[in-house]
Every structure is written in structure tokens, then in C-alpha cells.
Amino acid sequence: MSRARTALLSALILLLLAAPAAADATLFLGVNMTPETRKNQGFAIGAGLLLFGCEFEYANTSEDVETGAPALKTYSGNVLIQTPFTIFGFQPYFTTGAGGYQETLAAREHIDFGFNTGGGVKVNLVGPVRLGVPSGRRCAVPDSAPSLCGVESEVLV
């Protein structure tokens, strides 16, 4: 009887003290600056619990044949570390991950694997809507593909 009471009391305490998990959907618009400046857009879907989270991200940059700038599609899985609360309306975060990318220019296509890293702050706007302000850039690592770096802004819901 004593073990059952202890187990029940422990479960009740854990349920009352548990922090809720959060999920978000992110739409982002940014700039891919190599080899020419072009619009980069995409979305991310993620979930987190206190300090840690994960997300899946898709991004797309269109091709510009006249300037020789390739189209770029990226797919990545990322892990996220963030403060568990906002500080004066700001929530700093850092993200890193890996995934695939596809570069095309006219009839040429290059598919490969790369790593990315980024970070910034999420700013409270209205209700659940926040603005993500990256402090760095997301960039695939391979030296053979310099066009994989871009700067982005995010709207988080």
C-alpha cells in the first residue's frame, strides 16, 4: 500500500509540475546572396520542450539564368537550443542541423548533403505571433557549393 501511495503521489506531482510542450509553424522570407541576390522563402515545423527543440525546414530560391544563379531547394532537420522564457520580449535561440540540397541551373543539377547553423532571437508581437530575427546565416558546408548561404527573417505562429 505504501508503494502504491508513493507512486500515485509521485505521478501527481510530475503531472502538476510538467511544462507544456510547444509547437510552432514558421514561414520565412530571406535573401540568398550568392552568386546574385535573390529571394529565399520557405517554412519550418517544429516542437520544443523548455530548452530543447527540433524542426524540419524546407527552403526554396528560384533560378536566374541570365546571371547564372542556380535554383536551390534545401531540406533539413535541425535541433534547437533556446531560453525557456522570453527576456524583455526576446527569446534567444541557436540551431544546427543537417540535410539535403538540390541546385539546378538550366539543364544542370547537383544534389548533395550539407550542414547548417544559425541563431537569433524571437520577438513577441501579438498573441502567439512572433518575429524571428536571425543574428547569423544558415549555410551548407560544402566548399563546392558557395551559393548555399542565405539570410532569413521569420514569422512564427
C-alpha positions as a Markdown table, in Angstrom:
| # | Residue | x | y | z |
|---|---|---|---|---|
| 1 | Met | 0.0 | 0.0 | 0.0 |
| 2 | Ser | 2.8 | 2.4 | 0.8 |
| 3 | Arg | 4.5 | 1.8 | -2.6 |
| 4 | Ala | 1.2 | 2.4 | -4.4 |
| 5 | Arg | 0.6 | 5.7 | -2.5 |
| 6 | Thr | 4.2 | 6.9 | -3.2 |
| 7 | Ala | 3.9 | 6.0 | -6.9 |
| 8 | Leu | 0.5 | 7.8 | -7.1 |
| 9 | Leu | 1.8 | 10.9 | -5.3 |
| 10 | Ser | 4.9 | 11.0 | -7.5 |
| 11 | Ala | 2.9 | 10.8 | -10.7 |
| 12 | Leu | 0.5 | 13.5 | -9.4 |
| 13 | Ile | 3.5 | 15.8 | -8.6 |
| 14 | Leu | 5.1 | 15.2 | -12.1 |
| 15 | Leu | 1.8 | 15.9 | -13.8 |
| 16 | Leu | 1.2 | 19.2 | -11.9 |
| 17 | Leu | 4.8 | 20.4 | -12.4 |
| 18 | Ala | 5.3 | 19.3 | -16.0 |
| 19 | Ala | 5.9 | 22.1 | -18.5 |
| 20 | Pro | 3.8 | 22.0 | -21.6 |
| 21 | Ala | 5.5 | 21.2 | -24.9 |
| 22 | Ala | 5.2 | 23.9 | -27.6 |
| 23 | Ala | 4.9 | 23.5 | -31.4 |
| 24 | Asp | 5.3 | 26.2 | -34.0 |
| 25 | Ala | 5.0 | 26.7 | -37.7 |
| 26 | Thr | 7.4 | 29.2 | -39.2 |
| 27 | Leu | 7.1 | 31.0 | -42.6 |
| 28 | Phe | 10.3 | 32.7 | -43.6 |
| 29 | Leu | 11.4 | 35.1 | -46.3 |
| 30 | Gly | 15.0 | 35.9 | -46.8 |
| 31 | Val | 17.8 | 36.6 | -49.2 |
| 32 | Asn | 20.2 | 34.2 | -50.9 |
| 33 | Met | 23.2 | 36.4 | -51.7 |
| 34 | Thr | 25.4 | 34.1 | -53.8 |
| 35 | Pro | 26.2 | 34.4 | -56.6 |
| 36 | Glu | 23.4 | 37.0 | -57.1 |
| 37 | Thr | 20.9 | 38.4 | -54.6 |
| 38 | Arg | 17.6 | 36.6 | -54.9 |
| 39 | Lys | 14.6 | 35.9 | -52.7 |
| 40 | Asn | 14.7 | 32.8 | -50.4 |
| 41 | Gln | 11.4 | 31.5 | -49.0 |
| 42 | Gly | 10.3 | 28.5 | -47.0 |
| 43 | Phe | 8.7 | 27.0 | -43.9 |
| 44 | Ala | 9.7 | 25.1 | -40.8 |
| 45 | Ile | 7.6 | 23.0 | -38.5 |
| 46 | Gly | 9.0 | 22.2 | -35.1 |
| 47 | Ala | 8.3 | 21.3 | -31.5 |
| 48 | Gly | 10.1 | 22.0 | -28.3 |
| 49 | Leu | 10.2 | 21.5 | -24.5 |
| 50 | Leu | 11.8 | 24.1 | -22.3 |
| 51 | Leu | 15.4 | 24.4 | -23.6 |
| 52 | Phe | 15.5 | 22.0 | -26.5 |
| 53 | Gly | 13.5 | 21.5 | -29.7 |
| 54 | Cys | 13.6 | 20.1 | -33.1 |
| 55 | Glu | 12.4 | 21.3 | -36.5 |
| 56 | Phe | 12.1 | 20.3 | -40.2 |
| 57 | Glu | 12.8 | 23.1 | -42.6 |
| 58 | Tyr | 12.3 | 23.5 | -46.4 |
| 59 | Ala | 13.6 | 26.5 | -48.3 |
| 60 | Asn | 13.5 | 27.5 | -52.0 |
| 61 | Thr | 15.4 | 30.0 | -54.1 |
| 62 | Ser | 14.4 | 30.4 | -57.7 |
| 63 | Glu | 17.0 | 30.3 | -60.6 |
| 64 | Asp | 18.1 | 33.3 | -62.6 |
| 65 | Val | 19.5 | 32.0 | -65.9 |
| 66 | Glu | 20.6 | 35.5 | -67.1 |
| 67 | Thr | 23.0 | 36.0 | -64.2 |
| 68 | Gly | 23.9 | 32.3 | -63.8 |
| 69 | Ala | 22.4 | 32.0 | -60.4 |
| 70 | Pro | 21.1 | 28.4 | -59.8 |
| 71 | Ala | 17.8 | 27.4 | -58.2 |
| 72 | Leu | 18.2 | 26.0 | -54.7 |
| 73 | Lys | 16.0 | 23.7 | -52.6 |
| 74 | Thr | 17.1 | 22.7 | -49.2 |
| 75 | Tyr | 15.6 | 20.2 | -46.8 |
| 76 | Ser | 17.0 | 19.9 | -43.2 |
| 77 | Gly | 16.3 | 18.5 | -39.8 |
| 78 | Asn | 17.5 | 20.7 | -37.0 |
| 79 | Val | 17.9 | 20.8 | -33.3 |
| 80 | Leu | 17.3 | 24.0 | -31.3 |
| 81 | Ile | 18.5 | 25.3 | -28.0 |
| 82 | Gln | 16.7 | 28.3 | -26.6 |
| 83 | Thr | 16.0 | 30.1 | -23.4 |
| 84 | Pro | 12.9 | 28.6 | -21.7 |
| 85 | Phe | 11.3 | 32.1 | -21.4 |
| 86 | Thr | 11.4 | 35.5 | -23.0 |
| 87 | Ile | 13.7 | 38.2 | -21.7 |
| 88 | Phe | 12.1 | 41.6 | -22.1 |
| 89 | Gly | 10.1 | 40.1 | -25.0 |
| 90 | Phe | 13.1 | 38.5 | -26.7 |
| 91 | Gln | 13.9 | 34.7 | -26.7 |
| 92 | Pro | 17.4 | 33.9 | -28.0 |
| 93 | Tyr | 18.0 | 30.6 | -29.8 |
| 94 | Phe | 20.7 | 28.6 | -31.6 |
| 95 | Thr | 20.0 | 25.9 | -34.2 |
| 96 | Thr | 22.1 | 23.4 | -36.1 |
| 97 | Gly | 21.3 | 20.5 | -38.3 |
| 98 | Ala | 21.9 | 18.6 | -41.5 |
| 99 | Gly | 20.0 | 17.8 | -44.7 |
| 100 | Gly | 20.0 | 17.6 | -48.4 |
| 101 | Tyr | 20.0 | 20.2 | -51.1 |
| 102 | Gln | 19.3 | 20.4 | -54.8 |
| 103 | Glu | 20.9 | 23.0 | -57.1 |
| 104 | Thr | 19.7 | 23.4 | -60.7 |
| 105 | Leu | 20.8 | 25.8 | -63.5 |
| 106 | Ala | 19.3 | 25.2 | -66.9 |
| 107 | Ala | 19.8 | 21.5 | -67.6 |
| 108 | Arg | 22.5 | 21.0 | -64.9 |
| 109 | Glu | 21.6 | 19.6 | -61.5 |
| 110 | His | 23.6 | 19.0 | -58.3 |
| 111 | Ile | 22.2 | 17.0 | -55.3 |
| 112 | Asp | 24.2 | 16.7 | -52.1 |
| 113 | Phe | 24.3 | 16.7 | -48.3 |
| 114 | Gly | 25.3 | 19.6 | -46.1 |
| 115 | Phe | 25.2 | 21.0 | -42.5 |
| 116 | Asn | 23.6 | 24.3 | -41.4 |
| 117 | Thr | 23.8 | 26.5 | -38.3 |
| 118 | Gly | 22.0 | 29.7 | -37.3 |
| 119 | Gly | 20.6 | 31.6 | -34.4 |
| 120 | Gly | 19.0 | 34.8 | -33.4 |
| 121 | Val | 16.1 | 36.0 | -31.3 |
| 122 | Lys | 12.3 | 35.5 | -31.4 |
| 123 | Val | 10.4 | 38.8 | -30.7 |
| 124 | Asn | 6.9 | 38.8 | -29.3 |
| 125 | Leu | 4.4 | 40.7 | -31.5 |
| 126 | Val | 0.8 | 39.9 | -30.9 |
| 127 | Gly | -0.6 | 36.9 | -29.1 |
| 128 | Pro | 1.1 | 33.7 | -30.4 |
| 129 | Val | 2.6 | 35.6 | -33.4 |
| 130 | Arg | 6.4 | 36.3 | -33.1 |
| 131 | Leu | 9.1 | 37.6 | -35.4 |
| 132 | Gly | 12.3 | 35.7 | -35.8 |
| 133 | Val | 15.4 | 37.9 | -36.3 |
| 134 | Pro | 18.4 | 35.7 | -37.2 |
| 135 | Ser | 21.7 | 37.0 | -36.0 |
| 136 | Gly | 23.7 | 34.9 | -38.4 |
| 137 | Arg | 23.0 | 32.9 | -41.5 |
| 138 | Arg | 22.2 | 29.4 | -42.4 |
| 139 | Cys | 24.8 | 27.8 | -44.6 |
| 140 | Ala | 25.6 | 24.4 | -46.1 |
| 141 | Val | 29.2 | 23.5 | -45.5 |
| 142 | Pro | 30.5 | 22.0 | -48.8 |
| 143 | Asp | 33.0 | 24.4 | -50.4 |
| 144 | Ser | 31.9 | 23.3 | -53.8 |
| 145 | Ala | 28.5 | 25.0 | -53.4 |
| 146 | Pro | 29.0 | 28.6 | -52.2 |
| 147 | Ser | 25.5 | 29.6 | -53.2 |
| 148 | Leu | 24.0 | 27.7 | -50.2 |
| 149 | Cys | 24.3 | 30.6 | -47.7 |
| 150 | Gly | 21.4 | 32.9 | -47.1 |
| 151 | Val | 20.0 | 35.4 | -44.6 |
| 152 | Glu | 16.4 | 34.9 | -43.5 |
| 153 | Ser | 13.6 | 36.6 | -41.5 |
| 154 | Glu | 10.9 | 34.5 | -39.9 |
| 155 | Val | 7.3 | 34.9 | -38.8 |
| 156 | Leu | 6.5 | 32.4 | -36.1 |
| 157 | Val | 2.9 | 31.4 | -35.2 |
